[in-house]
Amino acid sequence: MKALWLSKRGSLTDSGVRQVLERRCDDAGIPHIHPHQFRHTMVHRWLAAGGQENDLMRLADWRSREMISRYAASAADERARDAHRRMALGDEL
């Protein structure tokens, strides 16, 4: 797998990614972003758009559905409310 986060000396470590994000957030004057927030956002948006869990597992190179559950939990209520609105089951009464 190719590295996503690169520096002049090669791929960044976990600590290096965290440091880059902290600096960029400071420069932009916004609250710090934790690197895993990107995973939470990706999983939420994938599932909200109707993406399949199996495809997501392959793309993220996960072997267990536990990872989907972990990263999807942060916005699960929002997706449930959106699904409820889309289905509009109360409109059929």
N, C-alpha and C positions, 0 to 999 in steps of 0.2 A: 504494500500500500504506500502511496506517495504522501509525503508530509504536506499539510495544509499551511502550517505556521512556519515561516522560514526567516532566517536572518542572514547576514553576510557570511556567517560561518556554518551555515547548514540549518537543519531543522531545530526548532525551539523545544526545550523541555517543558514539562507542565509548569514549572516555576517561571520560565521565560515567558510563556503565554500569559500567565497571570500578571507578570510585571508590565508587559506591553499593554494589556487591557487597563491596568491601573493608571499608567501614564497617559494613555489616550483619553480616558474618562476625566482625569484631572485637567488635561489640555482643553477638553470640551466643556468643562464645568458641569459635568453630570455625575450622578451617583455611580459608584463602582459597579461593574458588571462581573459576575462570576462566570468563568468559562463554561460551566455546565448549563447556564441559562440558555446558551445557544442550542443545546440538545433538547431542553424542555420546550423551547419555541419551535424547533423543527418537528418534534413529535406532535405537539399540539396542532400546528398548522397542517401537517400531513393528515392526521386523523380527521380534523375539521373539514378538510377538502374531500374527504371520502377515500383517502388512500388506504390500501390494504395493509394489514399488520405484517403479513408474510413478506411483502415487498420492503417494508420499512426495516424489518429484521435483516434482510439481505443487504440493503444499502448501508445500514449502520454496523454490519458485521457482528450482530448479536446472535447468540445461540439459544437464548432463553426469552420467553415472553415477559419474564419478570422485569427486564430492562424497559420494555414498553410501559408496563404498569408503573414503574418508578418514575419515568420521565413524563408520562401522560397525566399523572395524578394532580399536578399543580394546576391544570386548567380543565380537569374533567367535568366540574360543575358547569362551566361555561359551555362546553360542548353538549352536555346533556340538555341545558336550557335551549340552545340553538336547535337541537334535534327536535325537541318538543314543539317549538314554534313552527319548524318546517312541516312536521307531521300534522299539525293543527287538528288533532283528533277531536277536540271539543267542537269544532265546526261541523262535524258530521252528525251531531245530535238532533 
